[in-house]
């Protein structure tokens, strides 16, 4: 009986972890804009609008020098 319950619980956990992601990667530009409008704070939206198109990659962590101090605060 215990083995059966354990197998059922493990199966349910695996299924939950497999289908747990709510937001998928956007497939179109319009979907990406919708996600940004709903999930981003106004300050981040303003930074994205001010940034030139060829410099948008510089907002991401490995390329951005300004994100390193804020990430070090999260590690504490």
DRENTORVEX-90079 format. One line per 2 residues: their letters; for each residue x, y, z of N, C-alpha, C. Coordinates in nm, 4 decimals, always signed. Example, Ala and Ser with C-alpha at 12.3 -4.5 7.8 and 13.67 -1.06 7.14 Angstrom:
as) +1.3190 -0.5690 +0.7800 +1.2300 -0.4500 +0.7800 +1.3200 -0.3300 +0.7800 | +1.2850 -0.2250 +0.7080 +1.3670 -0.1060 +0.7140 +1.2900 +0.0030 +0.7870
//
This chain:
xx) +0.0817 -0.1197 +0.0000 +0.0000 +0.0000 +0.0000 +0.0864 +0.1265 +0.0000 | +0.1928 +0.1288 +0.0809 +0.2807 +0.2447 +0.0864 +0.3539 +0.2675 -0.0459
xx) +0.3926 +0.1603 -0.1097 +0.4632 +0.1725 -0.2377 +0.3701 +0.2314 -0.3429 | +0.2455 +0.1883 -0.3428 +0.1477 +0.2383 -0.4400 +0.1241 +0.3891 -0.4195
xx) +0.1105 +0.4316 -0.2959 +0.0894 +0.5737 -0.2656 +0.2136 +0.6537 -0.3043 | +0.3304 +0.6022 -0.2769 +0.4550 +0.6698 -0.3120 +0.4679 +0.6858 -0.4625
xx) +0.4357 +0.5846 -0.5365 +0.4431 +0.5910 -0.6830 +0.3433 +0.6933 -0.7362 | +0.2243 +0.6972 -0.6818 +0.1235 +0.7942 -0.7261 +0.1696 +0.9369 -0.6951
xx) +0.2248 +0.9596 -0.5767 +0.2718 +1.0931 -0.5385 +0.3869 +1.1364 -0.6287 | +0.4809 +1.0490 -0.6544 +0.5932 +1.0824 -0.7432 +0.5435 +1.1130 -0.8834
xx) +0.4502 +1.0339 -0.9325 +0.3943 +1.0583 -1.0649 +0.3262 +1.1953 -1.0714 | +0.2462 +1.2279 -0.9707 +0.1779 +1.3570 -0.9687 +0.2765 +1.4732 -0.9602
xx) +0.3837 +1.4581 -0.8846 +0.4858 +1.5627 -0.8774 +0.5552 +1.5827 -1.0114 | +0.5862 +1.4748 -1.0801 +0.6513 +1.4844 -1.2104 +0.5595 +1.5528 -1.3103
xx) +0.4330 +1.5162 -1.3104 +0.3365 +1.5791 -1.4020 +0.3228 +1.7273 -1.3698 | +0.3152 +1.7607 -1.2427 +0.3023 +1.9008 -1.2021 +0.4249 +1.9820 -1.2449
xx) +0.5427 +1.9285 -1.2280 +0.6641 +1.9995 -1.2674 +0.6751 +2.0125 -1.4187 | +0.6247 +1.9148 -1.4906 +0.6324 +1.9191 -1.6368 +0.5409 +2.0253 -1.6954
xx) +0.4247 +2.0415 -1.6391 +0.3269 +2.1353 -1.6930 +0.3117 +2.2599 -1.6063 | +0.4077 +2.2860 -1.5192 +0.3967 +2.3965 -1.4256 +0.4247 +2.5337 -1.4836
xx) +0.4913 +2.5411 -1.5960 +0.5250 +2.6708 -1.6526 +0.4008 +2.7351 -1.7140 | +0.3674 +2.8559 -1.6696 +0.2475 +2.9229 -1.7192 +0.2760 +3.0017 -1.8462
xx) +0.3834 +3.0770 -1.8461 +0.4160 +3.1633 -1.9597 +0.5128 +3.0904 -2.0525 | +0.4755 +3.0798 -2.1752 +0.5635 +3.0177 -2.2743 +0.6449 +3.1271 -2.3424
xx) +0.7471 +3.0881 -2.4129 +0.8262 +3.1827 -2.4895 +0.7403 +3.2380 -2.6017 | +0.7379 +3.3706 -2.6180 +0.6532 +3.4280 -2.7231 +0.7014 +3.3876 -2.8619
xx) +0.6068 +3.3563 -2.9473 +0.6407 +3.3143 -3.0834 +0.6375 +3.4307 -3.1812 | +0.5629 +3.5346 -3.1487 +0.5552 +3.6506 -3.2366 +0.5933 +3.7754 -3.1589
xx) +0.6210 +3.8807 -3.2331 +0.6577 +4.0073 -3.1730 +0.5401 +4.0632 -3.0917 | +0.4184 +4.0446 -3.1402 +0.2998 +4.0944 -3.0699 +0.2824 +4.0255 -2.9348
xx) +0.3088 +3.8962 -2.9270 +0.3002 +3.8245 -2.8004 +0.4051 +3.8755 -2.7022 | +0.5253 +3.9046 -2.7517 +0.6315 +3.9567 -2.6656 +0.5937 +4.0929 -2.6091
xx) +0.5342 +4.1773 -2.6915 +0.4914 +4.3094 -2.6457 +0.3823 +4.2960 -2.5392 | +0.2898 +4.2042 -2.5582 +0.1827 +4.1834 -2.4606 +0.2393 +4.1397 -2.3258
xx) +0.3362 +4.0497 -2.3282 +0.3979 +4.0037 -2.2040 +0.4722 +4.1180 -2.1363 | +0.5448 +4.1982 -2.2138 +0.6162 +4.3119 -2.1557 +0.5205 +4.4135 -2.0946
xx) +0.4083 +4.4373 -2.1595 +0.3111 +4.5344 -2.1076 +0.2498 +4.4888 -1.9759 | +0.2290 +4.3598 -1.9621 +0.1626 +4.3106 -1.8413 +0.2594 +4.2815 -1.7268
xx) +0.3826 +4.2398 -1.7567 +0.4725 +4.1920 -1.6518 +0.5815 +4.2898 -1.6106 | +0.6129 +4.3888 -1.6916 +0.7235 +4.4792 -1.6612 +0.6764 +4.6011 -1.5828
xx) +0.7569 +4.6455 -1.4859 +0.7232 +4.7701 -1.4170 +0.7460 +4.8898 -1.5099 | +0.6876 +5.0025 -1.4756 +0.6975 +5.1218 -1.5600 +0.8415 +5.1696 -1.5771
xx) +0.9223 +5.1551 -1.4734 +1.0613 +5.1998 -1.4841 +1.1374 +5.1180 -1.5885 | +1.1128 +4.9874 -1.5927 +1.1797 +4.9039 -1.6919 +1.1282 +4.9334 -1.8325
xx) +0.9990 +4.9603 -1.8452 +0.9438 +4.9972 -1.9754 +1.0090 +5.1245 -2.0270 | +1.0315 +5.2221 -1.9385 +1.0948 +5.3471 -1.9791 +1.2381 +5.3243 -2.0247
xx) +1.3108 +5.2372 -1.9547 +1.4484 +5.2070 -1.9942 +1.4508 +5.1393 -2.1310 | +1.3595 +5.0463 -2.1543 +1.3544 +4.9763 -2.2830 +1.3207 +5.0731 -2.3951
xx) +1.2291 +5.1670 -2.3702 +1.1917 +5.2636 -2.4735 +1.3069 +5.3575 -2.5075 | +1.3872 +5.3959 -2.4088 +1.4991 +5.4878 -2.4325 +1.6177 +5.4208 -2.5006
xx) +1.6275 +5.2894 -2.4896 +1.7419 +5.2170 -2.5435 +1.7262 +5.1972 -2.6939 | +1.8344 +5.2193 -2.7668 +1.8321 +5.1988 -2.9120 +1.8171 +5.0499 -2.9423
xx) +1.7596 +5.0183 -3.0565 +1.7330 +4.8783 -3.0927 +1.8596 +4.7941 -3.0951 | +1.9705 +4.8509 -3.1423 +2.0930 +4.7719 -3.1502 +2.1609 +4.7573 -3.0138
xx) +2.1118 +4.8247 -2.9119 +2.1712 +4.8169 -2.7783 +2.0835 +4.7423 -2.6781 | +1.9740 +4.6834 -2.7216 +1.8842 +4.6137 -2.6291 +1.9521 +4.4958 -2.5601
xx) +2.0447 +4.4320 -2.6270 +2.1150 +4.3186 -2.5675 +2.1961 +4.3630 -2.4463 | +2.2353 +4.4900 -2.4426 +2.3135 +4.5409 -2.3308 +2.2328 +4.5506 -2.2022
xx) +2.1018 +4.5342 -2.2078 +2.0192 +4.5365 -2.0875 +2.0216 +4.4030 -2.0139 | +2.0673 +4.2976 -2.0800 +2.0702 +4.1637 -2.0206 +2.1968 +4.1440 -1.9386
xx) +2.1930 +4.0518 -1.8449 +2.2995 +4.0350 -1.7466 +2.4413 +4.0174 -1.8019 | +2.4704 +3.9205 -1.8828 +2.6128 +3.9009 -1.9137 +2.6763 +4.0204 -1.9848
xx) +2.5970 +4.0994 -2.0543 +2.6510 +4.2114 -2.1295 +2.6415 +4.3423 -2.0533 | +2.5635 +4.3460 -1.9484 +2.5386 +4.4704 -1.8757 +2.6264 +4.4794 -1.7521
xx) +2.6965 +4.5893 -1.7388 +2.7756 +4.6120 -1.6188 +2.6893 +4.6629 -1.5042 | +2.5755 +4.7255 -1.5339 +2.4919 +4.7815 -1.4279 +2.4105 +4.6754 -1.3562
xx) +2.3902 +4.5587 -1.4150 +2.3100 +4.4552 -1.3501 +2.3907 +4.3743 -1.2496 | +2.5225 +4.3740 -1.2599 +2.6035 +4.2918 -1.1701 +2.5868 +4.3296 -1.0231
xx) +2.5865 +4.4591 -0.9847 +2.5673 +4.4900 -0.8422 +2.4309 +4.4466 -0.7900 | +2.3266 +4.4600 -0.8706 +2.1947 +4.4204 -0.8220 +2.1841 +4.2692 -0.8088
xx) +2.2527 +4.1951 -0.8941 +2.2503 +4.0490 -0.8805 +2.3304 +4.0036 -0.7602 | +2.4354 +4.0760 -0.7244 +2.5127 +4.0357 -0.6069 +2.4304 +4.0541 -0.4798
xx) +2.3373 +4.1503 -0.4777 +2.2502 +4.1676 -0.3624 +2.1560 +4.0494 -0.3489 | +2.1155 +3.9897 -0.4595 +2.0231 +3.8754 -0.4527 +2.0910 +3.7512 -0.3972
xx) +2.2212 +3.7396 -0.4128 +2.2926 +3.6193 -0.3691 +2.3125 +3.6141 -0.2187 | +2.2957 +3.7261 -0.1499 +2.3190 +3.7289 -0.0050 +2.2218 +3.6477 +0.0711
//
